[in-house]
Amino acid sequence: MRGLLPAADLEALRVVRSMSQWLPGSQNGVNVAVSLTLPIMFSLKPAPIPYKIGGISCDGDE
């Protein structure tokens, strides 16, 4: 697994582990090993940037 951020990695593992049981791959009626890539897309919001204008402070969440 190629990681993004530790919190995102944990969330990806949580999502995959919560999936229903997968069916094994089969060939000619025999179960066979199958590799796959399961892309997981994240949408991250930028962190708020605190600022100060004319002596008034804002923590960036407004």
Backbone hydrogen bonds in HBPLUS format (Angstrom, degrees):
<---DONOR---> <-ACCEPTOR-->    atom                        ^
c    i                          cat <-CA-CA->   ^        H-A-AA   ^      H-
h    n   atom  resd res      DA  || num        DHA   H-A  angle D-A-AA Bond
n    s   type  num  typ     dist DA aas  dist angle  dist       angle   num
A0008-ALA N   A0005-LEU O   3.00 MM   3  5.12 113.6  2.46 102.6 119.1     1
A0009-ASP N   A0005-LEU O   2.80 MM   4  6.00 159.4  1.84 165.4 172.5     2
A0010-LEU N   A0006-PRO O   3.03 MM   4  6.26 159.1  2.08 148.0 152.7     3
A0011-GLU N   A0007-ALA O   3.05 MM   4  6.28 153.0  2.13 141.9 149.4     4
A0012-ALA N   A0008-ALA O   2.90 MM   4  6.13 156.4  1.95 149.8 156.0     5
A0013-LEU N   A0009-ASP O   3.02 MM   4  6.30 160.9  2.06 150.4 155.1     6
A0014-ARG N   A0010-LEU O   2.93 MM   4  6.13 154.9  1.99 145.1 152.5     7
A0015-VAL N   A0011-GLU O   2.96 MM   4  6.18 159.1  2.00 150.7 155.4     8
A0016-VAL N   A0012-ALA O   3.02 MM   4  6.25 167.4  2.04 153.0 156.2     9
A0017-ARG N   A0013-LEU O   2.90 MM   4  5.99 162.6  1.93 150.5 155.8    10
A0018-SER N   A0014-ARG O   3.05 MM   4  6.15 132.6  2.29 137.6 149.5    11
A0018-SER N   A0015-VAL O   3.19 MM   3  5.18 132.1  2.43  94.2 107.1    12
A0019-MET N   A0016-VAL O   3.21 MM   3  5.40 160.5  2.25 105.7 111.7    13
A0032-VAL N   A0025-GLY O   2.82 MM   7  5.45 159.8  1.86 131.4 137.2    14
A0027-GLN N   A0030-VAL O   2.80 MM   3  5.29 155.5  1.86 145.3 149.7    15
A0030-VAL N   A0027-GLN O   3.07 MM   3  5.29 162.7  2.10 109.8 115.3    16
A0051-TYR N   A0058-CYS O   3.06 MM   7  5.49 151.2  2.14 143.9 152.9    17
A0058-CYS N   A0051-TYR O   2.91 MM   7  5.49 151.2  1.99 172.0 169.7    18
A0053-ILE N   A0056-ILE O   2.89 MM   3  5.29 158.0  1.94 153.0 151.8    19
A0056-ILE N   A0053-ILE O   2.90 MM   3  5.29 164.2  1.93 120.1 124.3    20
